């Protein structure tokens, strides 16, 4: 009896107050009701999504206890509130399989006898995806070595990237493109290029580099110094200086190695041109010279029509019949238009480094009298536009993409400058064919290379086109006149 009394006393000491027990029971009933509402809502969602649902059973999981399911309402609940999970009695149907996306067509390119899968690299290519896509199913060996760094021309960055691309099987015969005869001739050209590399043609001469830069710096310094006292002379001197800066900047952009990389933005400082914008535009011209639909230099409508609209398929303009009259004077705005395109490109890409380069150029122009600043831009634009257009625009314009070496011989003509002054003004662009075949070679080596290249062309069945510089200008004008009258 004594033991029974002690046990009763312990139970009385630990008994839960009735008011607390009632409140706990109320919370338990609310939790069970919330569980049922969640289960019903989930079943409704499953029905709307097309899944089969069955009756849901409610599982009460009580934190901090062993939690037997089905605890009676009269049993004292734990002190912590219960969490509820609604579980369907039967598993829903598995989700429908997503429709497989169409597989991207592989872009396969051949370089040095190996086929590479360039599908992933296309969008990452610095020149843009079209450069890679247009060589799908083609041998791109010659254009790769013409424009990229591969070792002998000062750097091997591009060649190292090429080695990392995945190799692949060649495409089916019907997916390959190219002229077999022209491709066969390319083998001899590759041997010729290798020999030039061994003979050191791609190495830069420090003395010539210093003299080329001093020429530009001297002209721009002199023109700036006399801009307020002799504006006319300053305009001409600065115009020639900007033209020479264009040729030198052109050489730096094509060149490879530490020195060319350091001087890459020189053209932007002097002429306000975006290096990135100009590189993309000019590289396309080199890769697809005079090829319809790819080379912007032969698609200049409505300013110039190099072919009648009936041949090109592009829209005609009322101004076409006057183009031989306004054509050459209009070349004056070449550099001005390039400035506008450069600003648009920099703004679109949000390239603040190039923006700073362009800002430095405009700060320099702001220090000059307005007439001198504007006049020098027009003079330099005319000197460049009249020259670069003449060596290609009157040559063959091709509808189909051809082999790189063959296309350069068909679309390019050298100018035989009649005197040292003309040679100076042409700035190395008078030897246009050597430049197009070997653009990473320093431009001051092209004149010496010309007879070597002419001999190779004769031995391999290529026609080396060359005419007096004045005759090339006349031929270009006659073409504008003939198309104007067509």
Secondary structure, 3 states (H helix, E strand, C coil): CHHHHHHHHHHHHHCCCHHHHHHHHHHHHHHHHHHHHHHHHHHHHHHHCCCCCCCEEEEEECCCCCCCCCCCCCCCCCCCCCEEEEEECCCCCCCCCCCCCCCCCCCEEEECCEEEECCCCCCCCCCCHHHHHCCCCEECHHHHHHHCCCCCCCCCHHHHHHHHCCECCCCCHHHCCCCHHHHHHHHHHHHHHHHHHHCCCCCCCHHHHHHHHHHHHHHHHHHHHCCCCCHHHHHHHHHHHHHHHHHHHHHHHHCCCHHHHHCCCHHHHHHCCCHHHHHHHHHHHHHCCCECCCCHHHCCCCCCCCCCHHHHCCCCCHHHHHHHHHHHHHHHHHHHHHHHHHHHHHHHHCCHHHHHHHHHHHHHHHCCCHHHHHHHHHHHHHHHHHHHHHHHHCCCCECCCCCHHHHHHHHCCEEECCCHHHHHHHCCCCCHHHHHHCCCCCHHHHHHHHHHHHHHHHHCCCCCCEEEHHHHHHHHHHHHHHHHHC
